[in-house]
């Protein structure tokens, strides 16, 4: 794993990276952490910092780890890890050992944040801001109906803005 200049992230297609390839959101310490697959979020520039923003439902086990820790990682994987990402997005770490089930190998970064050896790219992030979505704030009520009222699986998301402090490119296996 080698550190890369955060500015090189501009070469990545964020729409494809997050929306199609998915990302693994991981929070916690080497002693206890959890990860979940996410496909909603973005990467950009805010408050004169490189940032990412992610959406996590409060019911998700990973939400507890994000709340309890200052740092988290966003990691991206080659296609041959798709089954592992699928499992991390459909099973809870409350019920199974995701590391054992997926075969992913945890790696602790210098900051103490956790990523995985199999990732091709990891963003090491520090929380800057959090807010919770509220139904009354939806201007387009069709979105509320489509993604929340008519869908099982939990409440409105918490939105986190995180500073991307380091980026790592992983060596191919």
MDTraj code that builds the backbone (N, CA, C; nanometers):
import mdtraj as md
import numpy as np

residues = "UNK UNK UNK UNK UNK UNK UNK UNK UNK UNK UNK UNK UNK UNK UNK UNK UNK UNK UNK UNK UNK UNK UNK UNK UNK UNK UNK UNK UNK UNK UNK UNK UNK UNK UNK UNK UNK UNK UNK UNK UNK UNK UNK UNK UNK UNK UNK UNK UNK UNK UNK UNK UNK UNK UNK UNK UNK UNK UNK UNK UNK UNK UNK UNK UNK UNK UNK UNK UNK UNK UNK UNK UNK UNK UNK UNK UNK UNK UNK UNK UNK UNK UNK UNK UNK UNK UNK UNK UNK UNK UNK UNK UNK UNK UNK UNK UNK UNK UNK UNK UNK UNK UNK UNK UNK UNK UNK UNK UNK UNK UNK UNK UNK UNK UNK UNK UNK UNK UNK UNK UNK UNK UNK UNK UNK UNK UNK UNK UNK UNK UNK UNK UNK UNK UNK UNK UNK UNK UNK UNK UNK UNK UNK UNK UNK UNK UNK UNK UNK UNK UNK UNK UNK UNK UNK UNK UNK UNK UNK UNK UNK UNK UNK UNK UNK UNK UNK UNK UNK UNK UNK UNK UNK".split()
xyz = np.array([
    [0.0862, -0.1166, 0.0000],
    [0.0000, 0.0000, 0.0000],
    [0.0907, 0.1227, 0.0000],
    [0.0588, 0.2185, -0.0878],
    [0.1399, 0.3397, -0.0886],
    [0.0502, 0.4626, -0.0875],
    [0.0956, 0.5654, -0.0169],
    [0.0221, 0.6908, -0.0128],
    [0.0272, 0.7537, -0.1510],
    [-0.0836, 0.8141, -0.1895],
    [-0.0863, 0.8867, -0.3156],
    [-0.1365, 1.0282, -0.2887],
    [-0.1068, 1.1177, -0.3794],
    [-0.1516, 1.2554, -0.3693],
    [-0.3041, 1.2582, -0.3843],
    [-0.3717, 1.3195, -0.2902],
    [-0.5177, 1.3261, -0.2925],
    [-0.5669, 1.3900, -0.4223],
    [-0.4884, 1.4810, -0.4789],
    [-0.5280, 1.5475, -0.6028],
    [-0.5446, 1.4493, -0.7182],
    [-0.4809, 1.3323, -0.7102],
    [-0.4947, 1.2339, -0.8186],
    [-0.6320, 1.1675, -0.8173],
    [-0.7110, 1.1891, -0.7119],
    [-0.8457, 1.1333, -0.7079],
    [-0.9322, 1.1927, -0.8182],
    [-0.8938, 1.3077, -0.8679],
    [-0.9664, 1.3697, -0.9780],
    [-0.9670, 1.2848, -1.1038],
    [-0.8771, 1.1897, -1.1124],
    [-0.8727, 1.0985, -1.2276],
    [-0.9793, 0.9895, -1.2173],
    [-1.0329, 0.9717, -1.0967],
    [-1.1359, 0.8703, -1.0746],
    [-1.2722, 0.9277, -1.1143],
    [-1.3581, 0.8451, -1.1679],
    [-1.4949, 0.8831, -1.1991],
    [-1.5789, 0.8539, -1.0752],
    [-1.6102, 0.9572, -0.9980],
    [-1.6809, 0.9383, -0.8707],
    [-1.8180, 0.8749, -0.8902],
    [-1.8847, 0.9055, -1.0025],
    [-2.0159, 0.8452, -1.0275],
    [-2.0020, 0.6939, -1.0406],
    [-1.9019, 0.6503, -1.1141],
    [-1.8789, 0.5068, -1.1320],
    [-1.8224, 0.4451, -1.0043],
    [-1.7265, 0.5123, -0.9453],
    [-1.6579, 0.4619, -0.8270],
    [-1.7559, 0.4302, -0.7139],
    [-1.8460, 0.5224, -0.6855],
    [-1.9385, 0.5053, -0.5733],
    [-2.0692, 0.4401, -0.6187],
    [-2.1265, 0.4905, -0.7247],
    [-2.2586, 0.4451, -0.7668],
    [-2.2620, 0.3081, -0.8306],
    [-2.1549, 0.2704, -0.8985],
    [-2.1534, 0.1425, -0.9698],
    [-2.0618, 0.0404, -0.9035],
    [-1.9381, 0.0825, -0.8738],
    [-1.8421, -0.0109, -0.8137],
    [-1.8691, -0.0333, -0.6654],
    [-1.9329, 0.0622, -0.6006],
    [-1.9628, 0.0616, -0.4581],
    [-1.8381, 0.0905, -0.3754],
    [-1.8608, 0.1288, -0.2521],
    [-1.7513, 0.1518, -0.1578],
    [-1.7818, 0.0771, -0.0294],
    [-1.6758, 0.0467, 0.0412],
    [-1.6887, -0.0150, 0.1725],
    [-1.6579, 0.0943, 0.2746],
    [-1.7528, 0.1213, 0.3636],
    [-1.7355, 0.2177, 0.4713],
    [-1.6975, 0.1378, 0.5943],
    [-1.5827, 0.1699, 0.6523],
    [-1.5327, 0.0955, 0.7680],
    [-1.5000, 0.1927, 0.8805],
    [-1.5469, 0.1617, 1.0004],
    [-1.5181, 0.2450, 1.1171],
    [-1.4919, 0.1550, 1.2365],
    [-1.4093, 0.2068, 1.3268],
    [-1.3751, 0.1336, 1.4481],
    [-1.2253, 0.1273, 1.4661],
    [-1.1837, 0.0369, 1.5508],
    [-1.0415, 0.0178, 1.5803],
    [-1.0013, -0.1238, 1.5412],
    [-0.8738, -0.1524, 1.5498],
    [-0.8294, -0.2873, 1.5149],
    [-0.8902, -0.3916, 1.6082],
    [-0.9274, -0.3520, 1.7289],
    [-0.9891, -0.4447, 1.8232],
    [-1.1358, -0.4721, 1.7884],
    [-1.2066, -0.3696, 1.7392],
    [-1.3475, -0.3869, 1.7053],
    [-1.3864, -0.2845, 1.5993],
    [-1.4330, -0.3341, 1.4867],
    [-1.4754, -0.2472, 1.3769],
    [-1.5879, -0.3157, 1.3013],
    [-1.6512, -0.2400, 1.2146],
    [-1.7506, -0.2971, 1.1242],
    [-1.7419, -0.2240, 0.9919],
    [-1.7865, -0.2936, 0.8882],
    [-1.7859, -0.2351, 0.7554],
    [-1.9184, -0.2640, 0.6874],
    [-1.9559, -0.1737, 0.5969],
    [-2.0776, -0.1918, 0.5188],
    [-2.0562, -0.1362, 0.3794],
    [-2.1240, -0.1957, 0.2847],
    [-2.1190, -0.1484, 0.1480],
    [-2.2152, -0.0320, 0.1318],
    [-2.1728, 0.0677, 0.0579],
    [-2.2576, 0.1836, 0.0307],
    [-2.2427, 0.2231, -0.1165],
    [-2.3513, 0.2741, -0.1713],
    [-2.3455, 0.3221, -0.3094],
    [-2.4056, 0.4618, -0.3218],
    [-2.4247, 0.5275, -0.2092],
    [-2.4715, 0.6654, -0.2090],
    [-2.3643, 0.7496, -0.1428],
    [-2.3206, 0.8536, -0.2087],
    [-2.2214, 0.9435, -0.1541],
    [-2.1552, 1.0223, -0.2645],
    [-2.0496, 1.0896, -0.2295],
    [-1.9777, 1.1686, -0.3277],
    [-1.8435, 1.2138, -0.2754],
    [-1.7668, 1.2701, -0.3661],
    [-1.6338, 1.3225, -0.3359],
    [-1.6284, 1.4625, -0.3939],
    [-1.5724, 1.5562, -0.3175],
    [-1.5660, 1.6928, -0.3684],
    [-1.4766, 1.7818, -0.2847],
    [-1.5078, 1.9085, -0.2885],
    [-1.4268, 2.0113, -0.2241],
    [-1.5195, 2.0981, -0.1405],
    [-1.4942, 2.1094, -0.0113],
    [-1.5776, 2.1883, 0.0789],
    [-1.4908, 2.2413, 0.1916],
    [-1.5159, 2.3639, 0.2313],
    [-1.4402, 2.4268, 0.3407],
    [-1.2896, 2.4232, 0.3140],
    [-1.2538, 2.4392, 0.1862],
    [-1.1133, 2.4360, 0.1422],
    [-1.0434, 2.3054, 0.1787],
    [-1.1207, 2.1971, 0.1729],
    [-1.0671, 2.0646, 0.2047],
    [-1.1203, 1.9633, 0.1033],
    [-1.0416, 1.8591, 0.0760],
    [-1.0967, 1.7477, -0.0018],
    [-1.1880, 1.6670, 0.0905],
    [-1.3109, 1.6448, 0.0470],
    [-1.4083, 1.5776, 0.1329],
    [-1.4811, 1.4671, 0.0583],
    [-1.5442, 1.3837, 0.1380],
    [-1.6413, 1.2868, 0.0873],
    [-1.7654, 1.3060, 0.1727],
    [-1.8792, 1.2711, 0.1166],
    [-2.0006, 1.2710, 0.1961],
    [-2.0671, 1.1363, 0.1777],
    [-2.1160, 1.0835, 0.2894],
    [-2.1761, 0.9503, 0.2899],
    [-2.3083, 0.9546, 0.3641],
    [-2.3923, 0.8571, 0.3343],
    [-2.5258, 0.8464, 0.3914],
    [-2.5378, 0.7106, 0.4595],
    [-2.5665, 0.7116, 0.5902],
    [-2.5742, 0.5872, 0.6671],
    [-2.7024, 0.5894, 0.7504],
    [-2.7830, 0.4848, 0.7372],
    [-2.9039, 0.4759, 0.8196],
    [-2.8644, 0.4473, 0.9654],
    [-2.9319, 0.5123, 1.0608],
    [-2.8998, 0.4914, 1.2025],
    [-2.9158, 0.3469, 1.2489],
    [-2.9983, 0.2690, 1.1799],
    [-3.0207, 0.1301, 1.2196],
    [-2.9022, 0.0401, 1.1860],
    [-2.8163, 0.0847, 1.0995],
    [-2.7035, 0.0027, 1.0566],
    [-2.6002, -0.0077, 1.1683],
    [-2.5447, -0.1248, 1.1828],
    [-2.4437, -0.1498, 1.2870],
    [-2.3228, -0.0578, 1.2675],
    [-2.2837, -0.0349, 1.1457],
    [-2.1692, 0.0518, 1.1171],
    [-2.1922, 0.1934, 1.1697],
    [-2.3165, 0.2380, 1.1738],
    [-2.3490, 0.3719, 1.2246],
    [-2.2953, 0.3893, 1.3664],
    [-2.3095, 0.2864, 1.4493],
    [-2.2584, 0.2931, 1.5871],
    [-2.1080, 0.3173, 1.5901],
    [-2.0363, 0.2533, 1.5006],
    [-1.8907, 0.2674, 1.4953],
    [-1.8506, 0.4050, 1.4421],
    [-1.9253, 0.4555, 1.3454],
    [-1.8973, 0.5897, 1.2943],
    [-1.9209, 0.6921, 1.4047],
    [-2.0284, 0.6759, 1.4781],
    [-2.0595, 0.7684, 1.5878],
    [-1.9516, 0.7659, 1.6963],
    [-1.8977, 0.6493, 1.7253],
    [-1.8036, 0.6328, 1.8369],
    [-1.6592, 0.6660, 1.8018],
    [-1.6296, 0.6867, 1.6741],
    [-1.4913, 0.7077, 1.6319],
    [-1.4779, 0.8332, 1.5479],
    [-1.3606, 0.8938, 1.5545],
    [-1.3336, 1.0159, 1.4778],
    [-1.3066, 0.9855, 1.3307],
    [-1.2556, 0.8656, 1.3029],
    [-1.2092, 0.8318, 1.1690],
    [-1.2907, 0.7196, 1.1076],
    [-1.2839, 0.7143, 0.9749],
    [-1.3402, 0.6033, 0.8997],
    [-1.2664, 0.5945, 0.7672],
    [-1.2816, 0.4829, 0.7004],
    [-1.2224, 0.4699, 0.5669],
    [-1.3321, 0.4417, 0.4657],
    [-1.3065, 0.4859, 0.3459],
    [-1.3864, 0.4528, 0.2289],
    [-1.2919, 0.3782, 0.1365],
    [-1.3251, 0.2550, 0.1049],
    [-1.2341, 0.1753, 0.0223],
    [-1.3080, 0.1200, -0.0984],
    [-1.2313, 0.0991, -0.2049],
    [-1.2852, 0.0600, -0.3347],
    [-1.2084, -0.0620, -0.3847],
    [-1.2788, -0.1522, -0.4532],
    [-1.2276, -0.2865, -0.4792],
    [-1.2351, -0.3257, -0.6257],
    [-1.1499, -0.4212, -0.6646],
    [-1.1617, -0.4766, -0.7999],
    [-1.2860, -0.5647, -0.8098],
    [-1.3255, -0.5946, -0.9299],
    [-1.4490, -0.6703, -0.9558],
    [-1.4494, -0.8066, -0.8870],
    [-1.3325, -0.8680, -0.8697],
    [-1.3316, -1.0013, -0.8080],
    [-1.3677, -0.9996, -0.6591],
    [-1.3880, -0.8811, -0.6020],
    [-1.4327, -0.8699, -0.4624],
    [-1.5822, -0.8406, -0.4526],
    [-1.6519, -0.8454, -0.5634],
    [-1.7938, -0.8082, -0.5673],
    [-1.8790, -0.8898, -0.4691],
    [-1.8518, -1.0218, -0.4576],
    [-1.9291, -1.1052, -0.3644],
    [-1.9086, -1.0603, -0.2196],
    [-1.7861, -1.0237, -0.1853],
    [-1.7584, -0.9749, -0.0500],
    [-1.8343, -0.8454, -0.0241],
    [-1.8356, -0.7557, -0.1221],
    [-1.9091, -0.6304, -0.1062],
    [-2.0596, -0.6554, -0.0952],
    [-2.1075, -0.7509, -0.1724],
    [-2.2503, -0.7868, -0.1669],
    [-2.2865, -0.8339, -0.0255],
    [-2.2042, -0.9203, 0.0319],
    [-2.2301, -0.9699, 0.1664],
    [-2.2268, -0.8552, 0.2677],
    [-2.1277, -0.7672, 0.2551],
    [-2.1154, -0.6559, 0.3503],
    [-2.2309, -0.5578, 0.3396],
    [-2.3019, -0.5601, 0.2283],
    [-2.4169, -0.4728, 0.2107],
    [-2.5499, -0.5362, 0.2455],
    [-2.5503, -0.6672, 0.2671],
    [-2.6774, -0.7354, 0.2940],
    [-2.6828, -0.8057, 0.4295],
    [-2.5703, -0.8243, 0.4936],
    [-2.5647, -0.8908, 0.6249],
    [-2.5130, -0.7931, 0.7293],
    [-2.5574, -0.8115, 0.8520],
    [-2.5153, -0.7246, 0.9614],
    [-2.4001, -0.7859, 1.0390],
    [-2.3059, -0.7019, 1.0772],
    [-2.1968, -0.7433, 1.1635],
    [-2.2438, -0.7793, 1.3035],
    [-2.3674, -0.7460, 1.3368],
    [-2.4252, -0.7900, 1.4648],
    [-2.4498, -0.9401, 1.4631],
    [-2.4746, -0.9929, 1.3414],
    [-2.5159, -1.1324, 1.3271],
    [-2.4075, -1.2264, 1.2770],
    [-2.3117, -1.1731, 1.2028],
    [-2.2060, -1.2581, 1.1467],
    [-2.0709, -1.1885, 1.1593],
    [-1.9659, -1.2666, 1.1468],
    [-1.8299, -1.2135, 1.1407],
    [-1.8005, -1.1870, 0.9934],
    [-1.8123, -1.0625, 0.9528],
    [-1.7965, -1.0287, 0.8110],
    [-1.6566, -1.0582, 0.7595],
    [-1.5561, -1.0395, 0.8421],
    [-1.4190, -1.0689, 0.7988],
    [-1.4067, -1.2171, 0.7656],
    [-1.4539, -1.3033, 0.8535],
    [-1.4466, -1.4477, 0.8289],
    [-1.5296, -1.4877, 0.7071],
    [-1.6485, -1.4302, 0.6952],
    [-1.7390, -1.4668, 0.5857],
    [-1.6895, -1.4193, 0.4496],
    [-1.6248, -1.3031, 0.4452],
    [-1.5807, -1.2471, 0.3168],
    [-1.4393, -1.2878, 0.2790],
    [-1.3573, -1.3200, 0.3793],
    [-1.2166, -1.3477, 0.3526],
    [-1.1323, -1.2225, 0.3353],
    [-1.1909, -1.1048, 0.3608],
    [-1.1143, -0.9804, 0.3521],
    [-1.0146, -0.9740, 0.4672],
    [-0.8988, -0.9149, 0.4408],
    [-0.7907, -0.9078, 0.5386],
    [-0.7731, -0.7649, 0.5889],
    [-0.8093, -0.7384, 0.7165],
    [-0.7996, -0.6030, 0.7707],
    [-0.6544, -0.5543, 0.7798],
    [-0.6380, -0.4244, 0.7562],
    [-0.5084, -0.3570, 0.7671],
    [-0.5315, -0.2291, 0.8469],
    [-0.4500, -0.2066, 0.9489],
    [-0.4596, -0.0829, 1.0257],
    [-0.3677, 0.0213, 0.9631],
    [-0.4218, 0.1387, 0.9346],
    [-0.3438, 0.2474, 0.8774],
    [-0.2696, 0.3222, 0.9871],
    [-0.1778, 0.4101, 0.9490],
    [-0.1019, 0.4910, 1.0451],
    [-0.1939, 0.5656, 1.1409],
    [-0.3080, 0.6098, 1.0917],
    [-0.4030, 0.6870, 1.1719],
    [-0.4804, 0.6002, 1.2710],
    [-0.4717, 0.4683, 1.2549],
    [-0.5493, 0.3764, 1.3366],
    [-0.6767, 0.3302, 1.2681],
    [-0.7126, 0.3935, 1.1565],
    [-0.8316, 0.3535, 1.0818],
    [-0.8060, 0.2190, 1.0135],
    [-0.9143, 0.1504, 0.9784],
    [-0.9060, 0.0156, 0.9221],
    [-0.9455, 0.0163, 0.7746],
    [-0.8661, -0.0544, 0.6950],
    [-0.9004, -0.0826, 0.5562],
    [-0.8740, -0.2312, 0.5329],
    [-0.8693, -0.2709, 0.4083],
    [-0.8482, -0.4117, 0.3762],
    [-0.7441, -0.4262, 0.2658],
    [-0.6656, -0.5299, 0.2801],
    [-0.5567, -0.5590, 0.1866],
    [-0.6064, -0.5688, 0.0419],
    [-0.7278, -0.6165, 0.0226],
    [-0.7814, -0.6405, -0.1109],
    [-0.8248, -0.5130, -0.1836],
    [-0.8371, -0.4014, -0.1119],
    [-0.8827, -0.2757, -0.1728],
    [-0.7815, -0.2278, -0.2764],
    [-0.8301, -0.1627, -0.3804],
    [-0.7392, -0.1021, -0.4775],
    [-0.7126, 0.0440, -0.4419],
    [-0.8071, 0.1049, -0.3658],
    [-0.7959, 0.2444, -0.3257],
    [-0.8627, 0.2604, -0.1902],
    [-0.7969, 0.3313, -0.0993],
    [-0.8551, 0.3615, 0.0316],
    [-0.8416, 0.5095, 0.0596],
    [-0.9494, 0.5698, 0.1083],
    [-0.9491, 0.7080, 0.1546],
    [-0.9598, 0.7051, 0.3065],
    [-0.8601, 0.7610, 0.3728],
    [-0.8552, 0.7679, 0.5189],
    [-0.9151, 0.9018, 0.5583],
    [-1.0253, 0.8983, 0.6311],
    [-1.1062, 1.0185, 0.6525],
    [-1.1284, 1.0497, 0.7995],
    [-1.1499, 1.1797, 0.8248],
    [-1.1813, 1.2303, 0.9584],
    [-1.3164, 1.3013, 0.9511],
    [-1.4039, 1.2697, 1.0454],
    [-1.5362, 1.3299, 1.0460],
    [-1.5273, 1.4815, 1.0700],
    [-1.6063, 1.5568, 0.9922],
    [-1.6147, 1.7017, 1.0079],
    [-1.7542, 1.7486, 1.0478],
    [-1.8566, 1.6790, 0.9962],
    [-1.9931, 1.7280, 1.0103],
    [-2.0903, 1.6119, 1.0003],
    [-2.1992, 1.6228, 1.0744],
    [-2.3067, 1.5237, 1.0662],
    [-2.4393, 1.5952, 1.0803],
    [-2.5357, 1.5503, 1.0055],
    [-2.6732, 1.5946, 1.0231],
    [-2.7635, 1.4768, 0.9911],
    [-2.8834, 1.4810, 1.0438],
    [-2.9803, 1.3760, 1.0165],
    [-3.0873, 1.4294, 0.9221],
    [-3.1209, 1.3494, 0.8222],
    [-3.2282, 1.3869, 0.7305],
    [-3.3594, 1.3977, 0.8080],
    [-3.4454, 1.4897, 0.7620],
    [-3.5784, 1.5059, 0.8203],
    [-3.6789, 1.5084, 0.7060],
    [-3.7890, 1.4405, 0.7241],
    [-3.8908, 1.4307, 0.6187],
    [-3.9364, 1.5685, 0.5716],
    [-3.9509, 1.6616, 0.6636],
    [-4.0008, 1.7941, 0.6263],
    [-3.9023, 1.8732, 0.5403],
    [-3.7772, 1.8303, 0.5333],
    [-3.6780, 1.9011, 0.4526],
    [-3.6717, 1.8551, 0.3078],
    [-3.7453, 1.7506, 0.2736],
    [-3.7471, 1.7045, 0.1348],
    [-3.8318, 1.7996, 0.0510],
    [-3.7725, 1.8604, -0.0466],
    [-3.8444, 1.9484, -0.1385],
    [-3.9207, 1.8627, -0.2392],
    [-3.8534, 1.7603, -0.2908],
    [-3.9158, 1.6661, -0.3836],
    [-3.9696, 1.5492, -0.3009],
    [-4.0972, 1.5518, -0.2699],
    [-4.1596, 1.4504, -0.1840],
    [-4.1625, 1.3126, -0.2499],
    [-4.1470, 1.3077, -0.3832],
    [-4.1414, 1.1782, -0.4523],
    [-4.0191, 1.0986, -0.4075],
    [-3.9100, 1.1671, -0.3804],
    [-3.7889, 1.0987, -0.3329],
    [-3.8155, 1.0374, -0.1958],
    [-3.8791, 1.1125, -0.1093],
    [-3.9135, 1.0623, 0.0236],
    [-4.0011, 0.9376, 0.0112],
    [-4.1027, 0.9442, -0.0724],
    [-4.1926, 0.8295, -0.0905],
    [-4.1195, 0.7110, -0.1516],
    [-4.0368, 0.7355, -0.2521],
    [-3.9686, 0.6272, -0.3245],
    [-3.8641, 0.5563, -0.2400],
    [-3.7845, 0.6323, -0.1664],
    [-3.6695, 0.5743, -0.0979],
    [-3.6889, 0.5523, 0.0519],
    [-3.7930, 0.6070, 0.1083],
    [-3.8108, 0.5936, 0.2532],
    [-3.9492, 0.5416, 0.2914],
    [-4.0543, 0.6082, 0.2523],
    [-4.1883, 0.5669, 0.2950],
    [-4.2300, 0.4326, 0.2371],
    [-4.1910, 0.4057, 0.1138],
    [-4.2340, 0.2827, 0.0468],
    [-4.1292, 0.1716, 0.0524],
    [-4.0206, 0.1931, 0.1244],
    [-3.9129, 0.0950, 0.1289],
    [-3.8915, 0.0450, 0.2713],
    [-3.8834, -0.0861, 0.2892],
    [-3.8477, -0.1364, 0.4217],
    [-3.6978, -0.1134, 0.4450],
    [-3.6552, -0.1231, 0.5665],
    [-3.5112, -0.1198, 0.5901],
    [-3.4635, -0.0080, 0.6786],
    [-3.5521, 0.0761, 0.7259],
    [-3.5046, 0.1718, 0.8219],
    [-3.5459, 0.3135, 0.7954],
    [-3.4923, 0.3992, 0.8792],
    [-3.5292, 0.5398, 0.8767],
    [-3.4451, 0.6215, 0.7815],
    [-3.4577, 0.7499, 0.7982],
    [-3.3839, 0.8448, 0.7161],
    [-3.2354, 0.8412, 0.7526],
    [-3.1526, 0.8653, 0.6555],
    [-3.0077, 0.8559, 0.6733],
    [-2.9499, 0.9685, 0.7591],
    [-2.8380, 0.9381, 0.8227],
    [-2.7479, 1.0410, 0.8746],
    [-2.6541, 1.0746, 0.7604],
    [-2.6214, 1.2018, 0.7462],
    [-2.5286, 1.2468, 0.6427],
    [-2.4004, 1.2900, 0.7121],
    [-2.2893, 1.2352, 0.6674],
    [-2.1586, 1.2717, 0.7216],
    [-2.0754, 1.3364, 0.6124],
    [-2.0097, 1.4457, 0.6480],
    [-1.9069, 1.5045, 0.5621],
    [-1.7752, 1.4736, 0.6309],
    [-1.6844, 1.4098, 0.5567],
    [-1.5561, 1.3688, 0.6136],
    [-1.4427, 1.4265, 0.5297],
    [-1.3378, 1.4677, 0.5973],
    [-1.2195, 1.5163, 0.5267],
    [-1.1352, 1.3967, 0.4840],
    [-1.0946, 1.3968, 0.3590],
    [-1.0043, 1.2933, 0.3092],
    [-0.8631, 1.3392, 0.3449],
    [-0.8041, 1.2777, 0.4465],
    [-0.6715, 1.3200, 0.4926],
    [-0.5586, 1.2465, 0.4226],
    [-0.5818, 1.1228, 0.3856],
    [-0.4817, 1.0439, 0.3133],
    [-0.5526, 0.9573, 0.2104],
    [-0.4833, 0.9283, 0.1036],
    [-0.5332, 0.8331, 0.0042],
    [-0.4233, 0.7296, -0.0175],
    [-0.4647, 0.6061, -0.0305],
    [-0.3711, 0.4951, -0.0489],
    [-0.4115, 0.4145, -0.1711],
    [-0.3126, 0.3831, -0.2504],
    [-0.3314, 0.2924, -0.3626],
    [-0.2703, 0.1597, -0.3208],
    [-0.3438, 0.0549, -0.3417],
    [-0.2966, -0.0758, -0.2990],
    [-0.2330, -0.1478, -0.4158],
    [-0.1339, -0.2241, -0.3863],
    [-0.0692, -0.3050, -0.4908],
    [-0.1630, -0.4127, -0.5357],
    [-0.1573, -0.4429, -0.6621],
    [-0.2403, -0.5531, -0.7133],
    [-0.1938, -0.6837, -0.6542],
    [-0.2893, -0.7718, -0.6307],
    [-0.2555, -0.9009, -0.5710],
    [-0.1934, -0.9919, -0.6721],
])
top = md.Topology()
chain = top.add_chain()
for i, resn in enumerate(residues, 1):
    res = top.add_residue(resn, chain, resSeq=i)
    for name in ("N", "CA", "C"):
        top.add_atom(name, md.element.get_by_symbol(name[0]), res)
traj = md.Trajectory(xyz[None], top)
